[in-house]
């Protein structure tokens, strides 16, 4: 079975809702499982639980079939996302355009021409779908 991973903020921002909405559509259209991921940053000291995340998502979208809720803790959101994608063998990652910009900045440390989709496809064998910011 295919797997779609979608990193989101908690509480769900307008942009996270839009990204999650698109990930749900993709998971349903591909008959895939969905992993909703939130990263607790060590330096923030805030602890979001899986139950918090699940309740927020279900309040916004209702119960989602074949959804799994994951909360990781790390220093860098982007590194934690890559770890989750690799660990789960995700087929698709749906990220917001803001997250894509952060990932590009990280990749710029390693290369002059960062292409996130190409990097993930080459190293993690997955498709990356970027969702544009919600319009006000």
C-alpha positions in Angstrom: 0.0 0.0 0.0 1.2 3.5 -0.8 2.0 6.0 1.9 1.5 9.8 1.9 3.3 11.8 4.6 2.2 15.4 5.4 4.0 17.5 8.0 1.8 20.1 9.8 2.0 22.7 12.5 0.1 22.4 15.7 -2.2 24.1 16.3 -3.2 23.8 12.7 -2.5 27.0 10.8 -4.5 28.1 7.8 -1.6 26.9 5.6 -1.3 23.6 7.4 -5.0 23.0 6.9 -4.6 23.7 3.1 -1.6 21.3 2.9 -3.4 18.6 4.9 -6.5 19.0 2.8 -4.5 18.4 -0.4 -2.7 15.4 1.3 -6.1 13.8 2.2 -7.2 14.2 -1.4 -4.0 12.6 -2.7 -4.2 9.7 -0.2 -7.8 9.0 -1.2 -7.2 9.3 -4.9 -4.3 6.9 -4.7 -5.9 4.6 -2.1 -3.0 5.3 0.2 -2.4 5.4 3.9 -1.8 8.9 5.4 0.8 9.9 8.0 0.1 13.2 9.6 3.4 14.4 11.1 4.1 17.2 13.7 7.6 18.0 15.0 8.0 19.1 18.6 11.2 21.3 18.7 13.4 20.6 21.7 14.2 24.3 21.9 10.5 25.4 22.1 9.7 23.2 25.2 6.2 22.7 24.0 4.9 19.1 23.9 2.2 18.2 21.5 0.9 14.7 21.8 -0.5 12.3 19.2 -3.9 12.7 20.8 -3.7 16.5 20.5 -2.7 16.2 16.8 -5.4 13.6 16.0 -8.1 15.6 17.8 -7.2 18.8 15.9 -7.2 17.1 12.5 -10.4 15.2 13.2 -12.1 18.4 14.4 -11.1 20.1 11.1 -11.6 17.2 8.7 -13.6 14.5 10.4 -12.3 10.9 10.8 -9.8 10.0 8.1 -9.5 6.4 7.0 -6.1 4.8 7.2 -4.6 7.9 9.0 -1.7 7.6 11.4 -0.7 10.5 13.6 3.0 10.9 14.5 4.8 13.4 16.7 8.6 13.5 16.5 10.9 15.5 18.6 14.0 17.2 17.1 16.1 20.3 16.8 15.3 20.8 13.1 11.8 20.4 11.6 13.2 19.6 8.2 15.6 16.9 9.4 12.8 15.2 11.4 10.6 15.3 8.3 13.3 13.6 6.2 13.9 11.0 9.0 10.2 10.2 9.0 9.9 9.9 5.2 12.9 7.6 5.1 11.9 5.5 8.1 8.4 4.9 6.7 9.4 4.5 3.1 6.9 7.1 2.0 5.8 7.2 -1.6 4.6 10.9 -1.5 5.4 13.8 0.7 3.0 16.8 0.7 4.6 19.9 2.0 3.5 23.5 2.1 5.4 26.1 0.1 6.8 27.7 3.3 8.3 24.3 4.3 9.7 23.8 0.8 11.5 27.2 1.2 13.0 26.1 4.5 14.1 22.8 3.0 15.7 24.6 0.1 17.7 26.8 2.5 19.0 23.6 4.2 20.0 22.0 0.9 21.8 25.2 -0.1 24.3 24.4 2.6 25.2 21.3 0.7 24.8 22.3 -3.0 24.6 25.3 -5.2 21.4 24.3 -6.9 19.1 22.6 -4.4 16.3 20.7 -6.1 14.3 19.2 -3.2 12.2 16.9 -5.3 15.2 15.5 -7.2 17.1 15.0 -3.9 14.2 13.2 -2.2 13.5 11.1 -5.3 17.2 10.1 -5.6 17.8 9.5 -1.9 14.4 8.5 -0.6 12.6 7.4 -3.8 9.5 9.5 -3.2 7.4 12.1 -4.9 7.2 15.6 -3.4 4.1 17.7 -3.9 4.2 21.3 -2.8 1.0 23.2 -1.8 0.9 26.9 -2.3 -0.1 29.1 0.6 -3.8 29.7 1.3 -4.9 33.0 0.0 -6.3 35.5 2.5 
